[in-house]
Amino acid sequence: MGRHFGELAALMVFGSCCIWSFAQDSAPTVSSRPSTSQAATQMVDNPRYLAWAKFKVGTTVKTSNITVENKTNTTENANITIKENNENKIILEENTAVSSGKTYFEARMVFDILRKIPREQLSEDGSSVKVIAAGKEDIKIGKTTFNCDWEERQITEKKDNREVILTVKTWTCKDVPGGLAKKKVVKRSEDNVMLSEYWVLDEFKMPD
């Protein structure tokens, strides 16, 4: 669940995209390949590609994520490496360790981030999105401090005659791989908190 909401928030960092997507929680991600039926649609620059493009092959990233849902804490620690970077796509390898209650497992996945995607993948899906607040803040990543832009958004959607609200606060910086330094997500229905998530870019290293 953490990854699903995370992706949605990550998409929102670069435009008015309705979250999903932190998949596992996400909606179709912008890294998916366009189908034949999409070939005639207008293709645009993928914000996720642009956020990784200036970093070299061999760049490594460590992240941590804590999700609380139904009184259960789930911790995810990920190591991400840029395996390929060219004018058409970036290939990332992600190795993740997940701990939830008595459950522990490790997973490895390799995925593409395409340079061009159909414009509709950047559009909202009918949810109401509004910016609550914004500003700047220094964030320490590893031993380096980065000046980040932060923005807090509220996303409202109707589900089964209930109003579900996501509050997403992101800290972004063009000088870090992927562009995202920190993220907080809270999902609630009426007065009940359904899910909370806290994601951090712990450190990154670039090859010599």
C-alpha positions as CSV (number, residue, x, y, z in Angstrom):
1,M,0.0,0.0,0.0
2,G,2.9,2.3,0.8
3,R,4.3,2.2,-2.7
4,H,0.9,2.9,-4.2
5,F,0.3,6.1,-2.5
6,G,3.9,7.0,-2.8
7,E,3.8,7.0,-6.6
8,L,0.7,9.1,-6.7
9,A,2.4,11.7,-4.6
10,A,5.5,11.4,-6.7
11,L,3.5,12.1,-9.8
12,M,2.0,15.1,-8.1
13,V,5.4,16.5,-7.5
14,F,5.7,17.3,-11.2
15,G,2.1,18.3,-12.1
16,S,-1.5,18.2,-11.3
17,C,-1.8,14.4,-11.3
18,C,-4.2,12.8,-9.1
19,I,-2.5,10.3,-6.9
20,W,-2.6,7.2,-7.4
21,S,-0.1,5.7,-7.7
22,F,2.2,5.4,-4.3
23,A,1.2,0.8,-7.8
24,Q,0.9,-1.3,-5.5
25,D,-1.3,1.6,-4.6
26,S,-0.9,3.4,-7.8
27,A,-2.7,3.9,-10.9
28,P,-0.9,3.3,-14.1
29,T,2.5,4.8,-13.6
30,V,4.2,7.2,-16.1
31,S,6.9,4.6,-16.6
32,S,4.6,2.2,-18.4
33,R,5.1,1.8,-22.2
34,P,2.5,3.4,-24.5
35,S,0.2,0.9,-26.2
36,T,-0.4,0.8,-30.0
37,S,-3.7,2.6,-29.5
38,Q,-1.7,5.4,-27.8
39,A,0.6,5.9,-30.7
40,A,-1.7,8.5,-32.3
41,T,-2.0,10.5,-29.1
42,Q,0.1,13.5,-28.3
43,M,3.4,12.5,-26.6
44,V,4.9,14.8,-24.1
45,D,8.1,14.9,-21.9
46,N,7.8,12.6,-18.9
47,P,8.5,14.6,-15.7
48,R,9.9,11.4,-14.0
49,Y,12.4,11.0,-16.8
50,L,13.6,14.6,-16.5
51,A,14.0,14.2,-12.8
52,W,16.6,11.4,-13.3
53,A,18.1,12.3,-16.7
54,K,21.1,14.4,-15.5
55,F,22.4,11.6,-13.2
56,K,24.9,9.1,-14.6
57,V,24.7,5.4,-14.8
58,G,25.9,3.9,-11.5
59,T,24.2,6.6,-9.4
60,T,22.8,4.9,-6.3
61,V,19.9,6.0,-4.0
62,K,18.8,4.8,-0.6
63,T,15.3,5.5,0.6
64,S,13.1,4.6,3.6
65,N,9.4,4.5,3.9
66,I,7.1,3.9,6.9
67,T,3.4,3.3,6.3
68,V,0.8,2.9,9.1
69,E,-2.5,1.4,8.0
70,N,-5.1,-0.5,10.2
71,K,-2.7,-0.1,13.1
72,T,0.0,-2.0,11.3
73,N,3.4,-0.5,10.6
74,T,5.1,-1.4,7.4
75,T,8.7,-0.4,6.8
76,E,10.3,-0.4,3.3
77,N,14.1,0.3,2.7
78,A,15.1,0.5,-0.9
79,N,18.4,0.7,-2.8
80,I,18.0,2.1,-6.3
81,T,20.6,2.1,-9.0
82,I,20.6,3.7,-12.5
83,K,21.5,0.9,-14.8
84,E,21.0,2.7,-18.1
85,N,20.5,6.3,-19.2
86,N,19.9,7.3,-22.8
87,E,17.9,9.8,-24.8
88,N,14.8,7.5,-24.9
89,K,14.6,6.0,-21.4
90,I,16.2,5.4,-18.0
91,I,16.4,1.9,-16.5
92,L,16.4,1.6,-12.7
93,E,17.0,-1.4,-10.6
94,E,15.4,-1.4,-7.2
95,N,16.1,-3.8,-4.3
96,T,13.7,-3.4,-1.4
97,A,13.4,-5.0,2.0
98,V,9.9,-4.9,3.5
99,S,9.0,-5.5,7.2
100,S,5.4,-5.6,8.4
101,G,4.5,-7.2,11.7
102,K,6.0,-10.7,11.6
103,T,6.3,-10.6,7.8
104,Y,9.6,-9.8,6.1
105,F,10.6,-10.2,2.5
106,E,13.0,-8.8,-0.1
107,A,12.1,-7.9,-3.7
108,R,14.0,-6.9,-6.8
109,M,12.6,-5.1,-9.8
110,V,13.9,-3.5,-12.9
111,F,11.8,-0.9,-14.7
112,D,11.9,1.7,-17.4
113,I,11.1,5.4,-17.2
114,L,10.4,6.5,-20.8
115,R,11.3,10.0,-22.0
116,K,7.9,10.5,-23.8
117,I,4.5,9.5,-22.5
118,P,0.9,10.2,-23.6
119,R,-0.4,13.5,-22.4
120,E,-3.4,11.9,-20.7
121,Q,-1.1,10.2,-18.2
122,L,-0.4,13.6,-16.7
123,S,-4.1,14.6,-16.5
124,E,-6.3,14.4,-13.4
125,D,-8.8,11.6,-13.1
126,G,-11.7,13.7,-11.8
127,S,-10.5,14.1,-8.2
128,S,-10.4,17.6,-6.7
129,V,-6.8,18.8,-6.1
130,K,-5.9,22.1,-4.4
131,V,-2.7,23.5,-3.0
132,I,-2.9,24.2,0.7
133,A,0.5,25.8,1.3
134,A,4.0,26.1,-0.2
135,G,7.4,27.3,0.8
136,K,11.1,26.5,0.9
137,E,13.1,24.5,3.5
138,D,16.6,23.1,3.9
139,I,16.7,19.3,3.9
140,K,19.8,17.3,4.9
141,I,20.4,14.3,2.7
142,G,23.4,12.3,3.8
143,K,26.1,14.9,4.7
144,T,24.8,17.6,2.3
145,T,22.0,20.1,2.8
146,F,19.7,21.0,-0.1
147,N,17.4,23.9,-0.4
148,C,14.1,22.3,-1.3
149,D,10.7,23.6,-2.5
150,W,7.8,22.1,-0.4
151,E,4.1,22.0,-1.3
152,E,1.1,20.6,0.5
153,R,-1.9,19.5,-1.5
154,Q,-5.3,18.1,-0.7
155,I,-6.9,15.6,-3.0
156,T,-10.6,14.8,-2.5
157,E,-12.6,12.1,-4.2
158,K,-15.9,10.3,-3.7
159,K,-15.9,6.5,-3.0
160,D,-19.0,4.5,-2.1
161,N,-20.8,7.7,-1.1
162,R,-17.9,8.6,1.2
163,E,-15.5,11.5,0.8
164,V,-11.9,10.4,0.9
165,I,-9.2,13.0,1.4
166,L,-5.5,12.7,0.8
167,T,-3.2,15.3,2.2
168,V,0.2,15.1,0.5
169,K,3.2,17.2,1.4
170,T,6.3,16.9,-0.8
171,W,9.8,18.4,-0.7
172,T,11.4,18.6,-4.1
173,C,14.9,19.5,-5.4
174,K,16.3,19.3,-8.9
175,D,19.7,18.4,-7.5
176,V,18.7,15.0,-6.2
177,P,18.0,11.9,-8.3
178,G,14.3,11.6,-8.9
179,G,13.6,15.1,-7.7
180,L,11.9,14.0,-4.5
181,A,13.6,14.6,-1.1
182,K,10.8,13.8,1.3
183,K,7.1,13.1,1.4
184,K,4.3,12.8,3.9
185,V,0.9,11.4,3.0
186,V,-2.3,11.1,5.2
187,K,-5.4,9.5,3.9
188,R,-8.6,10.0,5.8
189,S,-12.4,9.5,5.5
190,E,-14.4,11.8,7.6
191,D,-12.6,11.9,11.0
192,N,-10.9,8.5,10.6
193,V,-7.2,8.3,9.5
194,M,-7.1,5.4,7.1
195,L,-3.4,5.5,6.2
196,S,-0.3,7.6,6.9
197,E,3.0,7.4,5.1
198,Y,6.4,9.0,5.6
199,W,9.0,8.6,2.8
200,V,12.6,9.9,2.9
201,L,15.5,10.0,0.5
202,D,18.3,9.0,3.0
203,E,21.3,9.4,0.8
204,F,22.6,9.1,-2.8
205,K,26.0,8.6,-4.4
206,M,27.2,9.4,-7.8
207,P,30.0,7.6,-9.7
208,D,33.4,9.3,-10.2
